[in-house]
Amino acid sequence: MTTLRTARPGDREALYTLWATCFDAPHVVPLYETDPGRYDRTFVTDDVSACVYYLPRRVHDGLGGEVLVGGVANVAAHPSVRGRGHVRRLLALAAEAMTADGCAWSLLFTGTPGVYKEWTTFELQTVSGPLRPATPSGPGLRRVAARDAAVLRDLHERHNARRPLTAVRDAAHWRERVPVWYGEPVELLAGDAGYAAVRWDGGVLDVLEVAGDLPQVLAALAAEAGARRVRSGRARLTWHDPALPSLFSAVTPERDRTGMARTLLADPAPVVGAANAAHWPADYF
């Protein structure tokens, strides 16, 4: 049977080669390198033909508290070794390590849920629809460079303190990870009322994250979209958010089904199943 172990610094190039083979995702390596304890939490076959990595992360529980979870990422198997059960065995090792670290449950986001037999899919609410016609509004939004995103930290913390599943971002997260996720082509737009991370995706306004006085921020986004002649949008907002009419003239409820969770020491359902749960893209693992 193939030997499994934790990674070592000498595996660096082999890991990066494996990920380049398996993923078209340039963010994988820079995000991985922000974690000083990454090798001890990376499980590999002895020849580094398969791997699983996890990152401990605190998220809000929706009640004003926090819960430690283990975020699974960078799961890969070289095409030549797929179907041999390597990933399944590596995931089991990672689950044991997450439990030993005190993680209440495990969290991941994926487009291939069938790989994760012990994890259960959950849904997050999102919306889409035609944007409301632009109307005169208050102060607009200015562009904030991704490298300066930490100026938004206090606003983010106030907005998300009781929102289930949102990550607790420390200074390093703002300095190192947020710019990776919200660099070009994402735009960070901020004003006195709040901020939004958006992408103008093929003539569609995609609101990835928003915080602050949502009616004012969304009205400012509607004005910006009007100036760009963008007529439709989507947003990571819940179906009944009272601020939706500030951006949309009509709303179609949708579901993000990429999230999965696994019980380790506690049941994740109260957090991941909350109607107002949100996990912003800048917090992916």
C-alpha angles and dihedrals in degrees: 000000000000113000118242125205144150117277125259131208088255089065092064099105093040091053093048091048090051092051092046088054094048104034139047090204118117091186094067098082099042091049092047091051092057090069112083091194096047100119094055089054097045115092119198143170111255092258092045092240091133134024146174125197132189134193123202110231135174117226131183116261095209093248098080094273136098135237129201113233134177113237113208117212146150093040106173143158124186111246090244093063103036118127095033097102096249095130092047091054093044091051089053090054091048091050091053091050093047090052091050088051090056098252109163092209142345126253133193141161119217147154091215105060093164090075092065106064095167095049125081124219119239131186132233121201119245133165140213137180148114115319120242116254113272113261132179108283141174126273114337130231125268127212116257118198113240090235088060095048092116089079084076095054100102092047091049092050094049093048096047104034092108100025111113119239097011113134124249101234118207124197093271091053091055093043100044113017106034093058090053093055097035100041120109129354088026115082124210108211120186140174140160091287098050143285144272135201107216142170125205096219116186094320094320126110108229112194106202098173136000135179140172129035095001099194090056095042093047092046089053089050090051089054091048091049090050091052088053092044091240110153107180137046150172130212142186092241130122121260096251101037104144090220095064095095088061088070109017131054089199132007133218113197113228137175133229105213099178096099124098131178137188129199114241108154099346141021112268094198098095090056104035092038097052113119093232097044115136135176112190120218092243087066098057114123 
